């Protein structure tokens, strides 16, 4: 409770760091903030060509594959960024950590929050694609979207807290996580359908990956236009809370010697 109270007292610092990260993300580039939208669109084009045309299943093609991919790719980019770049967030702010006192947990929280805001902005493009292509919405299903987003945010924040604290002592973790993130993506139904690729008898094992039910719920709402079974999110939510608690405990224990290690 003392940690929560302290973080609340420093809420303005969190907001300031979020704004600073969003403003400085593409500072100096010609297109600037437009890269927020261009980057996921370029990834969509590449994955659509590779998996939608070159490696597509000719017997059971996925209808509107670009949309099937896009509604999963945007949430995955948020989680991947939180995991990989978020792991180096303390190291990136080492001068700030060494000079003044503030709750160090502010740094991973602000970074994951800025990634989350970036994802929300990217969903503007997702909604625009859905409207332009005439795919349509189920407005009742859309009401469940904030719940899905919050579950993913909690899980991403827990992972960022854990990895950012460990990276201060073990710098190689930042590079290891880049490889882990790539492998994790292909173990999550982002570029493919779980039902089409994974045998049904292995689904319960596959769902132990917390990102699987999260991605599937996004797809159910925005691609299938159905209200998802939110009970499928219970495991992901439970794991998210677990990693958030573990991440906070590890972070609080390791932060005592951040200044010396940095």
Helices and strands as residue ranges (DSSP letters): H 2-9, H 11-24, G 32-34, H 35-49, I 50-54, H 65-84, G 86-88, H 89-92, H 94-99, H 105-133, H 139-142, H 145-169, H 173-186, H 194-197, G 200-202, H 203-206, H 210-222, G 230-232, H 233-254, G 255-257, H 258-261
